[in-house]
């Protein structure tokens, strides 16, 4: 088995702002595993908030070359514990695990969801994300993408309610809001009453992930709207910790270490009565295509990362105004737009 790392710089259609900062492009690392002429792909993006750089992730993967022998004979689920121990980098592990799942399903000639024993039914639509900006610009961004049934609005600005009220005048679609740790407990409770009147479905991660149990429980018990954990639900052990503090969890593959733990987290959350969601970073169709195959396990989906790009180096699963349209190819279904692979590989 051969591993190739592809470093990409993904330009965005618009500057993207959340409560923690702004970006105009996204650095991305794609792992390609090739065996017997078949390639599987996994993707992870650089993230300054979590301290994961392309250089650090690449070094971790390069140091883990001896794992490739295990992947030749064992399933991704069987190799995952050893890979976690050796790589010591959850973001790098996520891309490697995704590539291994993709390769295994391609070698079997089936899509990922079938490889996992899932049926493609009761699949939710994805939301489209509108980053923080001036109200006028946020309205323009919404109107550039008409027809979605759900919009996710990034908040954490000084005029959050004014933003949602202004956007509500533009569409009758369902709204979800994501404060990215930008609110206090009292703000969240007060805002929830007003947001509920504006057809907002839920609030994602309003408090810092270092908020006290008392603060989280206070919000959980007094918010008019459901509260979904993001930064508070990064790895498998976090799922049980969210019970009694959140109504649902947003699983992000880069944080938990890939598809192997992601599947376990979603199944565990459902058993515990939590709503399930998979989110994404701003990433290409490689990462989005793999995550999209988790949709049968979801109540909510946020898989618009590739839609936010000015140009996508890959094709695969298409998010068509929220509808998840699978590729006909096996595995995750993603492949390069030639000749990107030749330019990006190193």
Residue pairs with C-beta under 8 A, 6 or more apart in sequence:
1 33
1 34
1 35
1 68
1 69
1 71
1 72
2 33
2 34
2 35
2 68
3 31
3 32
3 33
3 34
3 61
3 65
3 68
4 31
4 32
4 34
4 345
5 29
5 30
5 31
5 32
5 58
5 61
5 62
5 345
5 346
6 29
6 30
6 31
6 32
6 341
6 344
6 345
6 346
7 27
7 28
7 29
7 54
7 58
7 344
7 346
8 27
8 28
8 29
8 30
8 284
8 313
8 340
8 344
9 25
9 26
9 27
9 28
10 25
10 26
10 27
10 28
10 45
10 282
10 283
10 284
10 309
10 311
10 312
10 313
11 24
11 25
11 309
11 310
11 311
12 23
12 24
12 25
12 26
12 282
12 308
12 309
12 310
13 308
13 309
13 310
14 131
14 133
14 137
14 141
14 308
15 22
15 23
15 24
15 131
15 133
16 22
16 23
16 24
16 131
16 282
16 308
17 131
17 132
17 133
17 154
18 131
18 132
18 154
18 156
18 178
18 180
19 132
19 154
19 155
19 156
19 157
19 179
19 180
19 181
19 182
20 49
20 180
20 181
21 48
22 131
23 282
26 45
26 46
26 281
26 282
26 283
26 309
27 45
27 46
27 54
28 43
28 44
28 45
28 46
28 283
28 284
28 287
29 43
29 44
29 45
29 46
29 54
29 57
29 58
29 92
29 95
30 41
30 42
30 43
30 95
30 284
30 286
30 344
31 41
31 42
31 43
31 44
31 61
31 95
31 96
31 98
31 99
32 39
32 40
32 41
32 99
32 341
32 345
33 39
33 40
33 41
33 42
33 68
33 71
33 96
33 99
33 100
33 102
33 103
34 40
34 103
35 72
35 103
35 107
36 107
38 103
38 106
38 107
39 103
39 106
40 99
40 100
40 101
40 102
40 103
40 104
40 105
40 106
40 331
41 98
41 99
41 102
41 286
41 290
41 314
41 332
41 334
41 335
42 94
42 95
42 96
42 97
42 98
42 99
42 100
42 101
42 102
42 258
42 286
42 287
42 290
43 95
43 98
43 283
43 284
43 286
43 287
43 290
44 52
44 57
44 91
44 92
44 94
44 95
44 254
44 283
44 287
45 254
45 281
45 282
45 283
45 287
46 52
46 53
46 54
46 57
47 91
47 254
47 281
50 91
50 255
52 89
52 91
52 92
52 254
56 89
56 92
57 89
57 91
57 92
57 95
58 92
60 87
60 88
60 89
60 92
61 87
61 92
61 95
61 96
63 86
63 87
64 83
64 86
64 87
64 92
64 96
66 86
67 79
67 82
67 83
67 86
67 96
70 78
70 79
70 82
71 79
71 100
71 103
75 104
76 97
76 100
76 101
76 104
76 258
76 259
76 260
77 260
79 100
80 93
80 97
80 257
80 258
80 260
80 261
83 93
83 96
83 97
84 90
84 93
84 257
87 93
87 96
90 235
90 254
90 255
90 256
90 257
91 254
91 255
93 257
93 258
94 253
94 254
94 255
94 256
94 257
94 258
95 254
95 258
96 258
97 257
97 258
97 259
97 260
98 253
98 258
98 259
98 287
98 290
98 332
101 112
101 115
101 258
101 259
101 260
101 290
101 331
101 332
102 112
102 290
102 331
102 332
102 334
103 331
104 115
104 331
105 111
105 112
105 114
105 115
105 330
105 331
105 332
106 329
106 330
106 331
108 115
108 330
109 330
110 330
111 293
111 326
111 330
111 331
111 332
111 333
112 259
112 290
112 293
112 331
112 332
113 119
113 120
113 293
113 294
113 295
113 296
116 263
116 293
118 293
118 296
118 297
119 296
120 295
120 296
120 326
121 296
122 296
123 295
123 296
123 298
123 301
123 324
124 295
124 298
124 299
124 300
124 301
125 148
125 149
125 150
125 301
125 322
125 323
125 324
126 150
126 301
126 302
126 303
126 304
126 319
126 322
126 324
127 148
127 150
127 151
127 152
127 176
127 300
127 301
127 302
127 304
127 322
128 145
128 148
128 150
128 151
128 152
128 304
128 307
128 321
128 322
129 151
129 152
129 153
129 154
129 178
129 302
129 304
129 308
130 138
130 141
130 142
130 151
130 152
130 153
130 154
130 167
131 138
131 141
131 154
132 138
132 154
132 155
132 156
132 157
133 141
135 159
135 162
135 163
135 166
138 153
138 163
138 166
138 167
139 166
139 167
139 170
142 151
142 167
142 170
142 171
143 170
145 307
145 321
146 171
147 321
148 173
148 321
148 322
149 173
149 174
149 321
149 322
150 173
150 174
150 175
150 176
150 201
150 322
151 167
151 171
151 173
151 174
151 175
151 176
152 175
152 176
152 177
152 178
152 204
152 302
152 304
153 163
153 164
153 167
153 175
153 176
153 177
153 178
154 177
154 178
154 180
155 163
155 164
155 177
155 178
155 179
155 180
155 182
155 183
156 179
156 180
156 181
156 182
156 183
157 163
160 177
160 179
160 191
161 191
161 194
161 195
164 175
164 177
164 195
164 198
164 200
165 198
167 175
168 175
168 198
168 199
172 199
174 199
174 200
174 201
175 195
175 198
175 199
175 200
175 201
176 200
176 201
176 202
176 203
176 204
176 300
176 302
177 195
177 200
177 202
177 203
177 204
178 203
178 204
178 205
178 230
179 188
179 203
179 204
179 205
179 206
180 205
180 230
180 231
181 205
181 206
181 207
181 208
181 209
181 231
182 206
183 191
183 206
183 207
184 207
185 207
185 211
185 215
185 216
185 218
185 219
187 206
188 203
188 206
188 207
188 219
188 223
188 227
189 218
189 219
189 222
189 223
191 203
191 206
192 203
192 223
192 224
192 225
193 224
195 203
195 224
195 225
196 224
196 225
200 225
201 225
201 226
201 300
202 225
202 226
202 227
202 228
202 247
202 248
202 300
203 223
203 225
203 226
203 227
203 228
204 227
204 228
204 230
204 250
205 228
205 229
205 230
205 231
205 232
205 250
206 219
206 227
207 215
207 216
207 219
208 231
209 231
209 232
213 245
216 232
216 245
216 246
217 244
217 245
219 227
220 227
220 244
220 245
220 246
220 247
226 247
226 248
226 275
227 245
227 246
227 247
227 248
228 246
228 247
228 248
228 249
228 250
228 275
228 277
228 300
229 238
229 242
229 245
229 246
229 248
229 249
229 250
230 250
230 252
230 279
232 238
232 241
232 242
232 245
232 246
233 239
233 242
233 246
233 249
233 250
233 251
233 265
234 252
234 255
234 256
235 255
235 256
235 257
235 261
236 256
236 261
236 264
236 265
236 268
238 249
239 249
239 265
239 268
239 269
239 272
239 274
240 268
240 272
242 249
242 269
242 274
243 272
243 273
243 274
246 274
247 274
247 275
248 269
248 274
248 275
248 276
248 277
248 299
248 300
249 265
249 269
249 274
249 275
249 276
249 277
250 277
250 278
250 279
250 300
250 302
251 262
251 265
251 266
251 269
251 276
251 277
251 278
251 279
251 294
252 278
252 279
252 280
252 281
253 259
253 262
253 278
253 287
253 290
253 291
254 281
256 262
256 265
259 290
259 294
262 278
262 291
262 294
263 294
263 297
266 276
266 278
266 294
266 297
266 298
267 297
269 275
269 276
270 276
270 297
275 299
275 300
276 297
276 298
276 299
276 300
277 298
277 299
277 300
277 301
277 302
278 291
278 294
278 295
278 298
278 301
278 302
278 303
279 302
279 303
280 287
280 288
280 291
280 302
280 303
280 304
280 305
281 287
281 305
282 305
282 308
282 309
283 305
283 306
284 305
284 306
284 309
284 312
284 313
284 314
284 334
285 306
285 312
285 314
285 315
285 316
285 317
285 334
286 314
286 316
286 332
286 334
287 305
288 303
288 305
288 306
288 316
288 317
288 319
288 334
289 314
289 316
289 317
289 327
289 332
289 333
289 334
290 332
290 334
291 303
292 301
292 303
292 317
292 319
292 324
292 326
292 332
293 317
293 326
293 332
295 301
295 324
301 324
303 319
303 324
304 319
306 312
306 319
307 319
312 337
313 336
313 337
313 340
313 344
314 334
314 335
314 336
314 337
314 340
315 327
315 334
315 335
315 337
316 327
316 329
316 332
316 333
316 334
316 335
317 324
317 325
317 326
317 327
317 332
317 333
317 334
318 324
318 325
318 327
319 325
326 333
327 333
327 334
329 335
